[in-house]
C-alpha cells in the first residue's frame, strides 16, 4: 500500500490510478488506458502502454 501511495503522490494521480500503475509495474505488463495523466505517469515509469 505504501508503494501505491508513493506513486499517487509522485505522479499526482488517484489511488485508483496508482493501483493500476503499480500492478502493471509489478507484473511487467502493458497498461491500457486513454487517460492522459495516467499515460504520462506510465511513460515516466517506463511502463508499456497498450492502446
MDAnalysis code that builds the backbone (N, CA, C; Angstrom):
import MDAnalysis as mda
import numpy as np

u = mda.Universe.empty(153, n_residues=51, atom_resindex=np.repeat(np.arange(51), 3), trajectory=True)
u.add_TopologyAttr("name", ["N", "CA", "C"] * 51)
u.add_TopologyAttr("resid", np.arange(1, 52))
u.add_TopologyAttr("resname", ["UNK", "UNK", "UNK", "UNK", "UNK", "UNK", "UNK", "UNK", "UNK", "UNK", "UNK", "UNK", "UNK", "UNK", "UNK", "UNK", "UNK", "UNK", "UNK", "UNK", "UNK", "UNK", "UNK", "UNK", "UNK", "UNK", "UNK", "UNK", "UNK", "UNK", "UNK", "UNK", "UNK", "UNK", "UNK", "UNK", "UNK", "UNK", "UNK", "UNK", "UNK", "UNK", "UNK", "UNK", "UNK", "UNK", "UNK", "UNK", "UNK", "UNK", "UNK"])
u.atoms.positions = np.array([
    [0.823, -1.197, 0.000],
    [0.000, 0.000, 0.000],
    [0.865, 1.258, 0.000],
    [1.986, 1.165, 0.653],
    [2.885, 2.318, 0.716],
    [3.398, 2.697, -0.673],
    [3.697, 1.674, -1.500],
    [4.177, 1.930, -2.861],
    [3.109, 2.634, -3.692],
    [1.857, 2.232, -3.515],
    [0.758, 2.830, -4.262],
    [0.574, 4.290, -3.853],
    [0.635, 4.555, -2.579],
    [0.516, 5.925, -2.090],
    [1.658, 6.787, -2.624],
    [2.855, 6.221, -2.653],
    [4.007, 6.943, -3.199],
    [3.774, 7.290, -4.669],
    [3.310, 6.309, -5.467],
    [3.050, 6.556, -6.890],
    [1.976, 7.626, -7.075],
    [0.927, 7.548, -6.277],
    [-0.158, 8.529, -6.380],
    [0.366, 9.936, -6.120],
    [1.193, 10.078, -5.124],
    [1.752, 11.397, -4.806],
    [2.770, 11.843, -5.840],
    [3.621, 10.923, -6.268],
    [4.681, 11.259, -7.217],
    [4.112, 11.749, -8.543],
    [3.071, 11.090, -9.033],
    [2.521, 11.431, -10.343],
    [1.209, 12.210, -10.260],
    [0.833, 12.598, -9.046],
    [-0.398, 13.367, -8.828],
    [-1.614, 12.667, -9.443],
    [-1.744, 11.376, -9.122],
    [-2.842, 10.553, -9.612],
    [-3.651, 10.048, -8.416],
    [-4.821, 9.526, -8.693],
    [-5.648, 8.962, -7.623],
    [-5.063, 7.626, -7.166],
    [-5.499, 7.176, -6.014],
    [-5.087, 5.859, -5.521],
    [-5.522, 4.780, -6.514],
    [-6.688, 4.950, -7.092],
    [-7.223, 4.016, -8.090],
    [-6.266, 3.914, -9.285],
    [-5.856, 5.047, -9.843],
    [-4.921, 5.057, -10.974],
    [-3.569, 4.486, -10.570],
    [-3.095, 4.871, -9.414],
    [-1.792, 4.394, -8.937],
    [-1.801, 2.884, -8.726],
    [-2.942, 2.328, -8.362],
    [-3.053, 0.874, -8.188],
    [-2.838, 0.155, -9.510],
    [-3.450, 0.665, -10.565],
    [-3.255, 0.075, -11.884],
    [-1.813, 0.225, -12.351],
    [-1.239, 1.369, -12.099],
    [0.150, 1.601, -12.476],
    [1.074, 0.647, -11.719],
    [0.855, 0.507, -10.443],
    [1.658, -0.393, -9.613],
    [1.531, -1.838, -10.101],
    [0.332, -2.264, -10.422],
    [0.106, -3.625, -10.897],
    [0.853, -3.871, -12.210],
    [0.768, -2.931, -13.136],
    [1.476, -3.069, -14.408],
    [2.983, -3.141, -14.191],
    [3.482, -2.341, -13.263],
    [4.910, -2.340, -12.971],
    [5.342, -3.679, -12.364],
    [4.582, -4.174, -11.397],
    [4.948, -5.430, -10.725],
    [4.833, -6.639, -11.642],
    [3.810, -6.657, -12.496],
    [3.576, -7.805, -13.367],
    [4.338, -7.710, -14.685],
    [4.864, -6.541, -14.992],
    [5.602, -6.358, -16.229],
    [4.717, -6.421, -17.460],
    [3.503, -5.912, -17.329],
    [2.558, -5.935, -18.444],
    [2.246, -4.508, -18.889],
    [1.688, -4.410, -20.091],
    [1.310, -3.110, -20.622],
    [0.042, -2.611, -19.937],
    [-0.076, -1.312, -19.839],
    [-1.229, -0.664, -19.227],
    [-2.131, -0.135, -20.335],
    [-3.408, -0.453, -20.280],
    [-4.367, 0.028, -21.276],
    [-5.201, 1.144, -20.653],
    [-5.030, 2.342, -21.174],
    [-5.798, 3.482, -20.684],
    [-5.818, 4.594, -21.734],
    [-6.865, 5.369, -21.718],
    [-6.938, 6.555, -22.567],
    [-6.757, 7.824, -21.741],
    [-6.615, 7.678, -20.423],
    [-6.421, 8.803, -19.526],
    [-5.039, 9.405, -19.752],
    [-5.000, 10.661, -20.135],
    [-3.729, 11.319, -20.473],
    [-2.752, 11.361, -19.303],
    [-3.263, 11.665, -18.125],
    [-2.392, 11.744, -16.952],
    [-1.808, 10.398, -16.582],
    [-2.608, 9.356, -16.668],
    [-2.128, 8.010, -16.346],
    [-1.155, 7.530, -17.420],
    [-1.414, 7.871, -18.673],
    [-0.474, 7.522, -19.749],
    [0.872, 8.209, -19.524],
    [0.831, 9.462, -19.123],
    [2.067, 10.211, -18.841],
    [2.836, 9.558, -17.690],
    [2.125, 9.201, -16.632],
    [2.767, 8.550, -15.483],
    [3.366, 7.204, -15.894],
    [2.668, 6.465, -16.750],
    [3.181, 5.171, -17.216],
    [4.462, 5.365, -18.024],
    [4.463, 6.339, -18.900],
    [5.661, 6.593, -19.710],
    [6.836, 7.016, -18.828],
    [6.576, 7.833, -17.824],
    [7.638, 8.265, -16.916],
    [8.152, 7.105, -16.066],
    [7.287, 6.116, -15.839],
    [7.658, 4.938, -15.042],
    [8.207, 3.817, -15.909],
    [8.299, 4.068, -17.215],
    [8.763, 3.090, -18.188],
    [7.858, 1.858, -18.246],
    [6.564, 2.090, -18.093],
    [5.563, 1.042, -18.239],
    [5.048, 1.111, -19.666],
    [4.958, -0.031, -20.325],
    [4.448, -0.072, -21.688],
    [2.981, 0.298, -21.710],
    [2.552, 0.902, -22.803],
    [1.148, 1.264, -22.973],
    [0.540, 0.424, -24.074],
    [-0.694, 0.019, -23.863],
    [-1.454, -0.736, -24.844],
    [-2.714, 0.053, -25.133],
    [-2.769, 0.669, -26.291],
    [-3.936, 1.491, -26.619],
    [-4.843, 0.699, -27.448],
])
